[in-house]
Amino acid sequence: MTRTLDLLDRLVAFPTVSADSNLAIVDFIEDVLRRAGGEVHRIGDPTGRKAGLFARIGPADVAGVMLSGHTDVVPVAGQAWASDPFRLRRDGGRLYGRGTTDMKGFLACILSTAERAAALPLVEPLKLAFSWDEEVGCLGIPKMLPAMDEAVGRPRLCIVGEPTSMQIALGHKGKVALRAICHGTAGHSSMAPDYLNAIHLAGDFVAGLRRLQADLAATGARDAGYDVPYATVHAGRIAGGTALNIVPDRAVIDFEYRYPADQQPEAIQSALIALAEDVAAAYRESFPEAQVDVEVVNAYPGLGTRADHPAVALMKSLVPGVGTTKVAFGTEAGHFDAAGIPTLVCGPGSMEQGHKPDEFIETTELARCDAMCDRLLEHLCVGA
């Protein structure tokens, strides 16, 4: 595992917070892969500040298996760390640093796997994907996927290495992030009843979201594989008003819903549009300007791989003795699955450590991931 630890040390040193460029870490990863004899394809974002990579080691024109992870990490601002978050620190069996769990530990494992693969007689190729901006809504991978077929070809299985404690995750919920913009009329607060307070519209809309949540909990699709087995609706931010003595004419609500794979998101979306109209309509007799506009900010699909899918049997051979699970957090696996690629989530570490100060991963978890990758290489030397 020495090489994996060395690579993790290098990867953590890149401060790849989503708000910043990831080009330096992409340069480093590309250099490692090219030195290992990999065929590497870079896909940039429109700003030129971000990029992702597809790579293949082994024969062309064969499906193979893809290992996929993201290069960005969440911010450290406002968190109290015991040491520099962008310098790997070892304390016994724990390795501390931003991204050690989510998910540079997995990236280190697959880069060291690529180097080992270069010396093997692969019958099927090892394929790799490195994306950007996963932490802000899985924004990078949908921009990359259209180039995958031409770059490295479509794999018969994709393993997304988000932290699952090396359990095999069959699914996660889909997510839609939205914004509701409430339009009222401005005026002096001394004459408040003569104007339409946009914050009142926002309050009514949030109350409607709570009613929708109760309905989904009572009658919506359920999946017992999740701790919260039904779709959830969550309002995370409200902004409105400029001064106490001005009736606000605008208020904004940022909210989301998450849904199991067998829930129809269109039905939830329709209910939200109807709610927005109902809230505004209640005021229009006195205030024709009343309006609540709902717009989608971002979305990613859920994942719902069947337990009897052949991909699951292969995964169980790579990580023998582990169980299957479903995870509460979203991943890029939903995008791969929606593109028709059988996909599972399995990686080292626990999300209990992710996004926190003094984030860490156990060395035993990295060893288990290295062992999974070794079994994968043995499999690729034999073929399907």
Beta strands, then each sheet from edge to edge (+ up, - down):
strand 1: 39-44
strand 2: 51-57
strand 3: 65-70
strand 4: 89-91
strand 5: 94-96
strand 6: 126-131
strand 7: 157-160
strand 8: 168-172
strand 9: 174-183
strand 10: 187-188
strand 11: 232-240
strand 12: 246-247
strand 13: 250-259
strand 14: 291-300
strand 15: 303-304
strand 16: 324-327
strand 17: 343-345
strand 18: 360-362
sheet 1: 1+ 2- 6+ 3+ 7+ 17+
sheet 2: 4+ 5- 18+
sheet 3: 15+ 8- 16-
sheet 4: 11+ 13- 9+ 14-
sheet 5: 10+ 12-
end
